Amino acid sequence: MSPFSVDLALKRIFDVLASVAGLVVFGWMIVLLALVVQRSSQGPGLFAQPRIGRGRAVFTCYKLRTMCLGTAQAASHETPASAVTPLGAFLRAYKLDELPQLWNVLLGEMSFVGPRPCLPIQTRLIEERAQRGVHVARPGITGLAQVQGVDMSDPVRLAEIDATYVSTRSFSGDIALIMRTVLGSGRGDHVGM
């Protein structure tokens, strides 16, 4: 078994064990936050949206809803800040809206670390990533571009950083990116102004 294969196996084992642990520890919080979101503004507490995954397959990504009901489907940077609810702003600031993605990680649709999954309508980013072989990796809750503060508003730069991650990824590198995320590096995707 090559070192890269071992790293991929360790990554998946970590994803499964950490997502199960996360769902056990934070499951109550996800349910509670979903109820609070539902009560604080019109619409469901959980938000399900199609995203592009490994091999360009479409999967359903789960998040806590942070935007007003009826907000048009668009990339975060193309969405007006006024679409974010007051509670949603808090959830996004502390990345709590991402907690339901633990389920996506457990199912193998996502990983803790990888390129952030984009919407099917973000065709430029999809093509830029395809040209660079990024779609061989599972998308992640966090990633190299996110800890560097690069969002989806610059598809070429994002795809280049994602390609760097894919070509250099390792289990120890993923742990380092998770730690940087936990310690507050990067802002990831943010809504427009």
Residue pairs with C-beta under 8 A, 6 or more apart in sequence:
1 9
6 171
7 169
7 170
7 171
10 171
11 111
11 113
11 169
11 171
11 174
12 108
12 111
14 112
14 171
14 174
15 105
15 106
15 108
15 111
15 112
16 105
16 106
18 105
18 112
19 102
19 103
19 105
19 106
19 112
20 106
22 99
22 102
23 30
23 102
23 103
23 106
26 99
26 102
29 96
29 99
30 64
30 99
30 100
30 102
33 45
33 64
33 91
33 96
33 99
34 44
34 45
34 46
34 64
34 100
35 45
36 45
36 87
37 44
37 45
37 64
37 65
37 66
37 85
37 87
37 88
37 91
38 44
38 45
40 85
40 86
40 87
41 65
41 68
41 69
41 85
41 87
41 88
42 68
42 69
43 65
43 68
43 69
44 65
45 64
45 65
46 62
46 63
46 64
46 65
46 100
47 62
47 63
47 64
47 65
47 66
47 67
48 60
48 61
48 62
49 60
49 61
49 63
49 73
49 119
50 58
50 59
50 60
50 61
50 119
50 120
51 58
51 59
51 60
51 61
51 117
51 118
51 119
51 120
51 139
52 58
52 117
52 118
52 119
52 120
52 122
52 126
52 135
52 139
53 59
53 109
53 110
53 117
53 138
53 139
54 109
54 135
54 136
54 137
54 138
54 139
55 135
55 136
56 126
56 130
56 135
58 120
59 104
59 109
59 110
59 117
61 101
61 104
61 109
61 110
61 117
62 100
62 101
62 103
62 104
63 97
63 98
63 100
63 101
64 91
64 96
64 97
64 99
64 100
65 85
65 88
65 97
66 84
66 85
66 87
66 88
66 89
66 91
66 92
66 97
67 79
67 83
67 84
67 85
67 88
68 83
68 84
68 85
71 79
71 83
72 79
73 119
73 121
74 119
74 121
75 118
75 119
75 121
75 122
75 152
75 153
75 189
76 151
76 152
76 189
76 190
76 191
76 192
77 151
77 152
77 153
77 189
77 190
77 191
77 192
78 192
79 191
79 192
80 191
80 192
80 193
81 191
81 192
81 193
83 191
84 92
84 191
88 97
90 96
91 97
92 190
92 191
95 181
95 188
98 141
101 110
101 141
104 110
105 111
105 112
105 141
108 138
109 138
109 139
110 117
110 138
110 139
110 140
110 141
111 137
111 138
111 139
111 140
111 141
111 174
112 140
112 141
112 142
112 174
112 178
113 140
113 141
113 142
113 143
113 165
113 169
113 174
113 177
113 178
114 137
114 138
114 139
114 140
114 143
114 165
115 129
115 134
115 137
115 139
115 140
115 143
115 145
115 158
115 162
115 165
115 166
116 139
116 140
116 142
116 143
116 145
116 146
116 152
116 188
116 189
117 139
118 125
118 126
118 152
120 126
122 152
122 155
124 155
125 152
125 155
125 158
125 159
128 155
128 156
128 158
128 159
129 135
129 159
129 162
129 163
131 159
132 159
132 160
132 162
132 163
132 166
133 163
133 166
134 159
134 162
134 163
134 166
136 166
137 162
137 165
137 166
137 169
142 177
142 178
142 181
142 186
142 188
143 162
143 165
143 177
144 161
144 162
144 164
144 165
144 177
145 151
145 158
145 161
145 162
145 165
145 186
146 181
146 186
146 187
146 188
146 189
147 177
147 180
147 181
147 185
147 186
148 161
148 185
148 186
149 185
149 186
149 187
149 188
150 157
150 158
150 161
150 186
151 158
151 187
151 188
151 189
151 190
152 158
152 189
180 186
